[in-house]
Amino acid sequence: MNAHGGLVRVLHNLGATLLDVVHAGARDTEGIGGVVIHDPVEDSTPPQYALVLGVGLREPDGIARLLGDLGRRHAVALVVRAPVPLDARVAAAAEASGVGVLGLAPGASWVQISAMIRAVLAEGDVGTDGPETLGGTLSGDLFAVANAIAALIDAPVTIEDRHWRVLAFSGRQHEADASRAETILGRHVPERFSRELIARGVFRDLYGGNRLVRIPPLRDGAEGVTVPRVAVAVRAGDEAIGSIWAAVREPLSPERCLALRDAAKIVALHMLRLRAGADVERRLRADLVSTALEGRAGAREALSRLGLVGRPVVVLALAPRDDAGGRRSPGADADATTEREHLADAFAMHLGAVHPHCAASLLGDTAYGLVPAQQDGDAGEERAVRIATDFLDRVGSRTDAVIGVGPAGQDAGGLAHARSGADRALRALRAGGTGRRVARLADVQVEALLCELRDLVAARGDELTGPIAKLAAYDERRGAHLIETLRAWLDAFGDVGTAASAVHVHPNTFRYRLGRLTEIGGIDLDSPEVRFAAMLQLRVLPQAPSA
């Protein structure tokens, strides 16, 4: 993080709305060296001058102990969910440690505050070696732009993208209404308002021209009505890339309307700068992660630039499950690509909140994450499983994704082996049948081997042979369901009742079919070797009909 991104700047942009200063620390003006989540189970060392998110901290004793520890590690501040219990123990620990104590507003999630703090700290990081300005403010600093616009038009404003996500906001939000606070806390326009705005044609009018759009008060249930809004589109040429929204209790004067329209041009430059910077950062990180995972020349240097050299690293591989629907249209392929990119960005943000030295990038169709581990490799893998499971729980049912976890790589050479393990676990999960969303290679090793055998027989063009080939040919001619019967019997370990129930026939019918298949195929079901060969062919060879 740059030195200009200190605690004062964070509080200037996010204070009053999201963060409240409970105790001012002695390091208020220091540059923030990272945003980390305190994990009471994981004994990890935060970077110097870290801003620590104390998720789940409630008891004064626990807060006081952590403040003492953070003081020895030169942390800047600790964020605790409000109301913060600032009793004598906490106050004394804060004073002695020099670490500030901040309260996180009720309703704001830890993921939201982590993302917002990182956004504030990242502004202005992209570009030339020296600070660059656009329209009199630091390039890419949308929070500073929002405050400047608010001063020009004398009204609190938000800057949003085309998907109604809040990118930045000004101070004085308390002058607006409860819906504005809800929008900022959620970083997104609430769905009930977006539906109403769409129904009224507000977004059509907003993005259909360059004029200001006035939005009269909206009903908001028990809260009454909202403060009127004025909005203007932010355009880059013919493309609408976002909008500015001002909460105005009185109509804007012609001069202030002109100032708001002119401000949209400045916001467009900043948004384009941030977009370009994000693309450059994404490509650079992808190159570093790719170089590190390949384990070839330059891998150690890549790990060093990622802050991962000299420590064990667990590799996570994330991708959607295999699409069983067959060929998709070009439009669907484009949508799938966009969805993978969004999923990879969310994955990177999630890992970044877990540990400051986590790295993630989308390589091809797979998003890879590099997670620092302790010296105990098994414990590192188990922690990675918890991290991966938590991420999939957060994204919920929006995407049917799975994550493979590889073994810990001890050095640059071991990282290529770790990636191979993560890829093999991911392949087994994507093929389905495991009932898992997250797995280590050790959890799905047999399934991974079966996937590799399928690849081998497909490459060589192997076909069914022996008794299974005879049964498949007979089924094709007569529709006798003998392969289905054999598969069910093998899966049920020879239990006729269970097998018959699985294929929905009477046990007597099943016994008859079982007798027919032993006669037609000449298969000896009493032989363990024959049963194993049959099970392997049915699972590996693509010509084998499924049940």
N, C-alpha and C positions, 0 to 999 in steps of 0.2 A: 504494500500500500504506500502511496506517496505521503510525504510528510504533511502536505497541505490538507490531507483528509483526516484531521484530528477530531477529538471529541467535541470541541466547540462547534465545528462545522456540522457534525451529526445532530447535535442538539439544536442548532439554528434551524435545520431543515425539518427535523422530526419531533422536536420538543413541543410540549403543550398538547399536540394531537396524539402522539404515540408514546413518548417518553417523558417522564417527570424526574427531575433531579431531587433525590432524597438526601444525598450527602455529596458535596463537591469534593472530589479527590485532589491530590496534590499534582496530578499529572494531566490536568485538563488540556494543556496545550500541546501535549506530545502527539506525534503522528501515530495512528493506529496501525499496529503490525499484523492484525488479522482478527477475524470474527470467529470465535469458537464456541461450541456448546460444551458446558461442563458435564462430564460423565462420571458419576461417583463410583462406577464399577471399573472403568478403564483409567489406569494411572498414566495419562499422557501429559506431556509438558507443552503448554501453550506457547506460542511465539512471544517474543518480547513486545511489550506495549499492546497486548491483546485486549479486545473487548469481549468479555465472557458472558454468555447467555446462561443464566442459572435456571435451567428448566427443572421444574418440580421442587425447587427450594422453597420451603415454607417456614421451618423452625428457626428461631433466632440463633440457637447454638450452631446449627449447620451453616448458616450464612456467616456467622462470625468466624468459624474455623476456616471456611473457604476464603474469606477476605484476608486472613493472615497468610494463607498459602499463596494467594495471588499477589500479595504485597512483596513476598520474597521473589516472585517471578516477574515483577515489574509490570503487572497488568495495569491497564488504564482505568477500567471500570467494570463493575458487575451489574448485569441487568436481572432483576427479580420481578416476578409477577406482582402487580399492585393489588391490594395495599401492602406495602413493605413493612414488616415488623421492626421499626427502628427503635428498639429499646436500648438500654444502656450498654448491653454487650455488643450489639451491632454497631452502635455509634462509636464505641471505643475502638472496636476492631477496624472500622473504616478510617478513623482518625490516625490510628497507629500505622496502618498499612499504606496510607496514601492512595488507596483505590476508591474511585467514585462509586456510588450506589445509585442506580437508576430504577425507576418503577415502570413496568410495561403496562400500558392501559388495558383494562378488561375488554375482552372482545377481540383483541389483536392476537393472532397466532404467532408462535415462535418462528415458523417458516416465513411468514410475512415480514416480521421485523428483521430477520436475518437477510432476506432479499433486499429490503429497503436500505438497510445500513450499507450493504455491499454496493448497491446502486449509487448511494451518495459518495462512498469512498472511491468508486471507480470513475466518477465523472472527471473528465479532464486528463485521465491517464493516457488516452490514446492520442497520438500525434507527434509533434516535434519534441525535441529535448526540452525546450522552454515552454512556458505556458502560452497558449494561443487563445485569442479572444475572437468572439463573433458577436457583433452588435453590442460591444462593451462588456460582455460577461465571458467567463472562462468557457472555452469550447466544450460543448457537451454537458455543461452544468445546467440541467433543466430545472433543478430546484431554485437556483439563483434567477433563472429566467422567469419562473413562475412568480417569485417574489417581486421582481421588477415590474411585471405586468400588473400584479395586484396593486402596486404603488401608483402606477399610471392611471388605472381606472377606478381606484379606491374600492376594490371588491376582492374577496378571496376567490382564487381560481384553481382549477386543476388542469393538467395537461394529460390527454389520454390518447391511446393508439386507436386503430380502426376496430379493434376487438373490445373496446370499452374498458380496457385495462388502464389503471392510473399509473402514469410514468413519473409524475412529479406533482407537487402541490405547494401552494404558498402558505404563509402564515395567516393568522386571523380567521381560521376555519370555524372558530366558535361563533362568528357572526353569521354563519350560514344556517344549517338546520341539521336535524338528526340524520336525514338521509345522506347528507354530504359526509358526515362522520362515518356512517356505515360504509359508504363507498371507499373512503380512504383506508379504513381498517381492513376491508376485504380486498383492497387494490383493484376493485372491479365494480362497475355499476350494478346494483342489485337487480336481479332478474325481473322483479315486478315492475321496476321503472323502465328497464330496457324494452319490455313487451309493450308498455304503454306508449313509449316514445316511438316505437316502430309503428304501432297502430295509428298514431297521430301523423305519421309521415315526417317526423322530425329529422330522422337520419337521411331520408331521401332529400329533403330540402337542404340539410346541412352539407351533404357531400355532392349535391347537384349544382352548386354554384359557389360564388365567393362572398356572398352577402352574409351579414349577421342574421342568426336565427334566434328569435325570442320565444322562450318556452314559458307559458303561463304556469301558475302553481298546479301541482299534481296532488291528488288526494293520497294520503299515506296512513290510512286506517286510524288508529287511536291517536296517532301523532298529529292529526289535523292535515294541513297542507304544507307543501314545500315552499321555500323561497323561490321566486321567479329566477329563471336562468337566461343568460345570453351566451350563445355558442358561435364559434366560427371554425371553419375547416382549416386544417394545416395542409398545404399542398406543396408537392415537389413537381413542378411542371403541371402535367395533367393528372397526376396521381395524388389522390387524397391519402395522406399517411397518418392523420390523426386529427385532433381537435382541441380547442381551448374552451373551457366552460367557466363562466363567472356567475356567482350567486349575487344577484342585485335586487335590493329591496325597492329601489327607485330606478326609473329609466335612465340609461346612460345618456350623457350629453353628446351632441354630434362630435365634439373634439375627442371624447373618450371612445366613442365608436370607431373613429378613424384610428386612434392609438391601438385598439384591440385588433383591428384588421392588419395594421402594419406589424404588430407583434407576431402575428401568425407567420409572417415571412421569416422573421428571426428564428422562431421556433422550428421552422422547417429546416433551416441550416443546421441547427443543433441536433435535430433528430436524424438527419442524414449523416452527420458526423458520427453520432453514436452507432448508427446502423453500420457504417463503414468500419468503425473501430471494432464492433462485435464480430464482423465477418473476418477481419484480419486476425483478431484474437482467436477465433474459432479455428481458422486454418493453421495458425502457429501451434496451438495446443494439439491439434490433430497430428501435425508433423512430429511433435515431441513425443506424444503417446505412441504413435506408430513406430518411431525409431526405437523407443525404449522396449516395446513389446517384441520387436523383431530380434533383439539381442545381438545385432551385428555392430559394426564399427559405428561409433557415435552414441551407442546406447547409454554408456555411463555419463556422457556429457548431457544427454537428454534427461536422464534421471536427476542429474545435478540441477538443471534448470527448472525441473519440476519440484525440487526440494525433497527428493526421495532417495538420494544416494546414501549408501551406508546403512540402510535399514530394510528389514524384510517387508515385502509388499505382496498383498493378496490381489489377484486379478478377478474382476467380476465381468461377465459378458451378458448383455441385455439385448433381447430381440423379441418381436411378436412371435407367437406360435406359428407353425407352418400353416399357410392358407390352403384349406382343403377344397376350396371352391373352384379350383382350376384357373384357367387363363382369365386375366382381368383386362378391362379396357384401359387405354392410355390414360384417361382421366383418373381412373381408380389407382393406377400406378403412381401418378403424380400426387394424389391425396395420400397414398401410403408413404411416399417419400417425405412429404411434409409432416405427417404424423410421427415418423421415426425421428425427424429432426427435433420436433417439439418434445418428444419423449426423452431424447438424449440430453436436451437442454435442462429438462426437469431433473434428470438423473444427476447431471453435473452439479446443479444447485443443491440437491439433497446431499450429495457427498461432501460438497464444500462446507455445508453446515455441520457435518459430522467431524471433520478434521481439516485444518487449514492446508494441509499438504496432499489431500486427495486430489486426483486428477481424473478427468473423464473426457471422452471424445467419441464421436461417431466415425467408425471406420467401415466403409461399405454399408452393409445392412445391420451391423452390430455396434452397439454402444459399449465401450469398454471403460471400466472404472479401475483405478489403481488406489488401493487403500493401505496405508501404513499399518503394519502389524507389530505385535510384541515379539520377543524372541521365541516364544512358544508358538510354533506354526499351527497346531491344532486349535489353540485358543483364538488365533488370528482368523482362521477359517470360520469358526463358530460366530465370532463377532461380525464377520462379513455377511454371514447368513442372516443375522439379526438386522443388519443395516439394509440388506436387500429386501427382506420381508417387510420391513417398515416402509420402504419406498413403494412397494407394490400395494401395500395397504392404503397408502396415501392416494395413489392414483386411482385406486378402486377399480370399478368395472369399465372405466373409460377406454381401456385397452387391454387386450388379452396377451400380456407380456409375461416372459419367464426370464430367470436369471441363473446362469451357471457360475459356480464359484470354484476357482482353481486353487491349487496348493500355493503356499507362500513361496515366493522367489527370494532367495537370499542375496542375489546380486544381479548384475545386468544379464549374465548368461542364464541364470535361473528363471528370469522373467519370461523368456520364450517358452520354457517348459510350463510355467504357471499359466500362460495364455493358452497353450495347447490343452491343458486340463480344463480350463474354463470353457473353451470351445467345445470340447467333447461332452461336458456336462450340459451345456446349452443345447447341443444337437439332440441329446437324449430327451430333454424336456420339450423341445419343439416338436419332436416326433409324436408326443402324446403317449398316453397309456400309463404314465407314472403317477398321475394324480397330484403331482407337485407343481408349485410355481417357482420354488427356489431349491437348489440342490448342489451339494459338493460332488465332485467326481466320484468320491468313494461311495456316495449314496446311490448313484445311478451307473456304476461301472459296467454291470451286465447289460443294461439297456444301451450304453454307449458302444459296447462291443458288438451288439446286434446291429446297430446303425452302420458300423464300419464293415461288418460282414455283408450287409445289403449293398453297400457301395461296391465292395469287391466283386460280388456275384453279378451285379449290374454291369460293371466295367468289362467283365469277362464273358458276359452273355450266357451264364450258366442257366440250365433249365432243370425242371423237376426230373427225377430219375427214380427207378425202383418202384416199390409198392405205391408211393404217393403219386407217381406219374400215372400208374394204372387206375387208381381211384379217381384222379382228376379227369382222365379220359372217359371213364364210365359215367361220371356225373355230367359231363358235357353232352354225352349221347342220350342219357336216360333221365337226367334231372333227379338222381337218386339221393342227393344230400349226404353222400358217404364221407366226403372231406369234412363237412360241417359236423358230422357225428364223431369222427375221429378227433377233431379239434376239441370238441366239448368233453369227450371222455378223458383226453389227456389233461385238459385244464382242471378237471374235477378229480384227478388222481384215481381214476377208475370207479368213482362213485356213480352208479347208473342213475340213481334218483336225482342227484344234483345235476348231472349232465343232461338228463331228459328234460328237467325243468328249464335249463338254460336255453334249449332249442325248442321249447314249447311243444313237446310230444309226450305221449304216454310212455312210461317205462318199458312196457312190453314192445311198443313200436321201436323204441330205442335199442332194446336188446336184439330185435330182428335185424335192424340196420347194422349193428355192431357185428353180428354173425355174417352178414353179407359182405361187409368190407374186409373181414379177415379172409373170407373165401375168395373174393374177386382180386384183392390186392396181394394175397399170399403173405400177409404181414403177421409176424409172431409177436403179439402184444405181451407175452410173458417175458420177453427179452428186454432187459434194461437198455442195452445198446440200440436195439431197434426202436424203442420208444423215444430215446434221446434223439436219434437221427430223424425220426418223424417230426418231433417237436421243432427241431432246428430248421428243417426244410419248410415247415408251415409258417415259421416266423421270419425267415430270411428270404426265401425265393419269391420274386414278385408274381410268378405265375400261379401261386397257390391261392385258390379262391378263399375269400374271407367268409366268416360265418354270417 
